[in-house]
Amino acid sequence: VTKIGYSALRNCGLKDFTFYSAVSSIGSMAFYDTYLENLYVEDLSHFLSFNQSDIDLRSTKLYVNGELVKDLVIPEGIETIPSQTFNYVSSLESVTIPGSVMSIASEAFRGCENLKKLTIEEGTQTIATYAFYGCENLMEVNLPSTLNAIQSYAFSGCGFTEFTIPTGVQVINSNAFKYNWGWNEKSPLSQLRFLGDAPLIASDGFNGITATARYSSTNESWTADKLQDYGGTITWVAGDNISDAGGSADVYII
């Protein structure tokens, strides 16, 4: 089988499906309303060449070469993680994304409820809307200096208490970190740390967030007009030692 047509397996009771490398074409909505328990993939790079939001392929557990994937490593050379590729895959516990990936599309990892650690290497530039929405156990996030945009709801509903904004980020869009959209639950995020210049932050970019935000006292881009609440309750603290190396500043000037 090399082709699966439009709506071919739509609304089926399938629980297991093997994504063979011979498949070269899948029609839109081929798996619409078919919620798999186990998805078996022969070649992860081949699998990533398909737009999952178009074919609507969803699964609770992902297997690559017969092995259940808990620690997902995206293959080097992949340039984009398509929309909804791994959404609601509950087997994932950690994800490592290489620098060859320029963008992470919308809802790529949405609802991965057991995801705890995310590492994105130098090279990635954009994290799109809802990319990690609802990853409620995501506690450790390591982002590259090449990242230039965190889009709306990208990390909404995540469980981390601290978040570092890398040097390259120029834009933080609406509700990027809001804990739950539509509810008034308090976000666990309490510490923000900016390593670079003051980014353009949407007026509701920190909606629902009560946090201390630290920035470099020697960076002249952090003018008084930048120190706003952006929809949340933000206490801005200028530090002498906000560096890429991590850790707390030695001295804070309030």
PLY file of the C-alpha trace (Angstrom):
ply
format ascii 1.0
element vertex 254
property float x
property float y
property float z
element edge 253
property int vertex1
property int vertex2
end_header
0.00 0.00 0.00
1.47 3.33 -1.07
-1.58 5.58 -0.92
-4.37 6.07 1.61
-7.21 8.18 0.26
-9.44 10.96 1.51
-11.39 9.89 4.67
-10.32 6.29 4.02
-10.15 5.28 7.70
-12.37 8.00 9.06
-14.35 7.26 12.24
-13.06 3.69 12.47
-12.60 1.61 15.60
-8.93 1.03 14.92
-6.71 0.72 17.98
-3.39 -0.10 16.30
-1.87 1.15 13.06
1.56 0.67 11.47
2.88 3.60 9.44
4.99 1.84 6.81
7.70 3.70 4.92
6.17 2.64 1.59
3.23 5.00 2.13
3.87 8.08 -0.01
0.47 9.77 0.00
-2.29 10.18 2.58
-5.50 12.08 1.80
-6.98 14.70 4.07
-9.06 13.49 7.04
-7.89 9.95 6.39
-7.96 9.22 10.14
-10.52 11.81 11.22
-12.28 10.76 14.46
-10.19 7.58 14.62
-8.32 7.67 17.90
-5.58 5.06 18.02
-4.09 3.55 21.15
-0.83 2.45 19.49
0.91 3.93 16.47
3.86 1.99 15.08
6.30 3.94 12.91
9.06 2.37 10.81
10.92 5.56 9.90
10.47 8.64 12.09
11.89 11.01 9.46
9.42 9.69 6.90
6.58 10.04 9.38
7.54 13.68 10.00
7.17 14.48 6.30
3.36 14.28 6.61
1.09 17.06 7.86
-0.73 15.37 10.71
-3.25 18.19 11.10
-4.45 17.41 7.60
-4.76 13.64 7.95
-5.75 13.83 11.66
-3.70 10.87 12.83
-3.75 10.66 16.65
-2.45 8.06 19.04
-1.92 7.61 22.78
1.33 5.63 22.46
4.07 5.96 19.87
6.40 3.12 18.88
9.44 3.50 16.62
11.01 0.30 15.31
8.86 -1.64 17.75
10.06 0.27 20.83
7.72 2.39 22.97
9.00 5.97 22.80
9.35 7.72 26.15
12.40 9.82 25.33
11.80 11.24 21.87
14.80 12.48 19.87
13.87 14.17 16.60
16.29 13.07 13.84
18.93 15.55 12.70
18.05 17.09 9.33
14.34 17.56 10.02
13.51 21.24 9.38
9.93 21.45 10.67
7.81 19.50 13.12
4.39 19.64 11.43
1.22 20.69 13.18
-0.35 18.15 15.57
2.35 15.54 14.92
2.65 14.33 18.51
-0.41 15.88 20.14
-1.87 13.88 23.03
0.86 11.21 22.88
0.87 10.33 26.57
3.86 7.98 26.37
6.31 10.87 25.87
8.33 11.90 28.93
11.14 13.90 27.33
11.69 15.52 23.93
14.98 16.61 22.33
14.80 18.74 19.19
17.97 19.34 17.11
19.05 22.67 15.69
18.10 21.65 12.16
14.44 22.14 13.16
13.71 25.78 12.30
10.11 25.80 13.51
7.77 23.82 15.74
4.28 24.13 14.24
1.00 24.68 16.04
-0.18 21.98 18.46
2.84 19.81 17.65
3.02 18.51 21.24
-0.32 19.68 22.57
-1.72 17.69 25.48
1.34 15.48 26.05
0.34 15.09 29.66
3.40 13.13 30.82
6.03 15.25 29.10
8.45 16.45 31.80
11.54 17.72 29.99
12.00 19.69 26.75
15.38 20.47 25.18
15.60 22.50 21.97
19.10 22.90 20.57
20.62 25.97 18.88
18.99 26.70 15.51
15.26 26.62 16.18
13.62 30.01 15.62
9.88 29.74 16.22
7.51 27.97 18.61
4.01 28.33 17.15
0.60 28.65 18.77
-0.48 25.91 21.19
2.74 23.98 20.47
3.03 22.71 24.06
-0.42 23.65 25.30
-1.66 21.48 28.16
1.66 19.74 28.91
0.76 19.95 32.58
3.79 18.05 33.89
6.37 19.92 31.83
8.81 21.22 34.45
12.16 21.63 32.68
12.45 23.71 29.50
15.77 24.45 27.78
15.50 26.87 24.85
18.15 28.06 22.35
19.44 31.60 21.89
18.29 31.39 18.24
14.63 31.34 19.26
13.02 34.61 18.18
9.29 34.14 18.83
7.02 32.46 21.37
3.54 32.54 19.88
0.13 32.71 21.56
-0.66 29.87 24.01
2.62 28.15 23.10
3.23 27.11 26.72
-0.25 27.67 28.10
-1.35 25.09 30.67
2.20 23.92 31.47
3.30 23.11 35.00
6.73 24.76 35.26
7.42 27.26 38.05
10.41 28.97 36.38
10.98 30.01 32.77
14.03 31.55 31.09
13.56 33.72 28.00
16.69 33.26 25.84
18.66 36.12 24.30
17.18 35.93 20.79
13.48 36.19 21.67
12.00 39.33 20.10
8.28 38.59 20.45
6.06 37.05 23.13
2.46 36.89 21.97
-0.92 36.79 23.74
-1.42 34.34 26.60
1.86 32.58 25.87
1.98 31.17 29.41
-1.62 31.37 30.59
-2.31 28.34 32.76
-5.80 27.46 31.57
-7.68 29.31 28.89
-11.25 30.02 30.00
-10.59 29.22 33.67
-9.23 31.36 36.47
-6.81 28.83 37.92
-3.58 30.40 39.14
-0.51 29.60 37.07
2.36 27.88 38.93
4.82 30.09 37.01
6.42 32.41 39.56
9.89 33.20 38.19
10.74 34.72 34.79
14.26 35.43 33.63
15.19 37.46 30.55
18.70 36.88 29.18
18.63 39.42 26.35
17.03 42.61 25.10
13.50 43.55 26.08
11.18 41.72 23.64
7.93 43.00 22.24
5.36 41.53 24.65
1.64 41.49 23.88
-0.56 43.45 26.28
-1.89 40.11 27.59
1.35 38.18 27.12
1.52 37.32 30.83
-2.20 36.98 31.37
-2.94 35.08 34.59
0.71 35.13 35.72
1.94 36.36 39.10
5.71 36.30 38.95
9.04 37.97 39.61
10.77 38.88 36.34
14.52 39.44 36.31
16.45 41.31 33.63
19.93 42.81 33.21
20.48 46.18 34.80
23.17 46.94 32.20
20.95 46.29 29.18
19.71 49.67 27.96
16.75 48.18 26.06
14.99 47.66 29.40
13.49 51.13 29.64
10.80 52.03 32.17
7.99 51.63 29.65
8.93 47.95 29.22
8.34 47.13 32.89
4.61 46.48 32.71
2.28 43.73 33.94
1.16 42.59 30.47
-2.08 41.22 31.86
-0.54 39.61 34.93
1.07 40.78 38.14
4.77 41.14 37.43
7.43 42.35 39.86
10.41 43.53 37.81
13.87 43.16 39.33
17.06 44.44 37.69
20.09 42.22 38.27
23.83 42.65 37.66
24.49 39.11 36.51
21.83 37.75 34.16
23.88 35.38 32.02
23.42 32.50 29.60
25.05 30.19 32.13
22.00 30.12 34.37
21.74 30.55 38.09
20.68 33.50 40.16
22.21 36.95 40.04
24.70 37.81 42.77
23.20 41.24 43.36
19.74 42.59 42.61
18.92 46.28 42.49
15.28 46.98 43.27
0 1
1 2
2 3
3 4
4 5
5 6
6 7
7 8
8 9
9 10
10 11
11 12
12 13
13 14
14 15
15 16
16 17
17 18
18 19
19 20
20 21
21 22
22 23
23 24
24 25
25 26
26 27
27 28
28 29
29 30
30 31
31 32
32 33
33 34
34 35
35 36
36 37
37 38
38 39
39 40
40 41
41 42
42 43
43 44
44 45
45 46
46 47
47 48
48 49
49 50
50 51
51 52
52 53
53 54
54 55
55 56
56 57
57 58
58 59
59 60
60 61
61 62
62 63
63 64
64 65
65 66
66 67
67 68
68 69
69 70
70 71
71 72
72 73
73 74
74 75
75 76
76 77
77 78
78 79
79 80
80 81
81 82
82 83
83 84
84 85
85 86
86 87
87 88
88 89
89 90
90 91
91 92
92 93
93 94
94 95
95 96
96 97
97 98
98 99
99 100
100 101
101 102
102 103
103 104
104 105
105 106
106 107
107 108
108 109
109 110
110 111
111 112
112 113
113 114
114 115
115 116
116 117
117 118
118 119
119 120
120 121
121 122
122 123
123 124
124 125
125 126
126 127
127 128
128 129
129 130
130 131
131 132
132 133
133 134
134 135
135 136
136 137
137 138
138 139
139 140
140 141
141 142
142 143
143 144
144 145
145 146
146 147
147 148
148 149
149 150
150 151
151 152
152 153
153 154
154 155
155 156
156 157
157 158
158 159
159 160
160 161
161 162
162 163
163 164
164 165
165 166
166 167
167 168
168 169
169 170
170 171
171 172
172 173
173 174
174 175
175 176
176 177
177 178
178 179
179 180
180 181
181 182
182 183
183 184
184 185
185 186
186 187
187 188
188 189
189 190
190 191
191 192
192 193
193 194
194 195
195 196
196 197
197 198
198 199
199 200
200 201
201 202
202 203
203 204
204 205
205 206
206 207
207 208
208 209
209 210
210 211
211 212
212 213
213 214
214 215
215 216
216 217
217 218
218 219
219 220
220 221
221 222
222 223
223 224
224 225
225 226
226 227
227 228
228 229
229 230
230 231
231 232
232 233
233 234
234 235
235 236
236 237
237 238
238 239
239 240
240 241
241 242
242 243
243 244
244 245
245 246
246 247
247 248
248 249
249 250
250 251
251 252
252 253
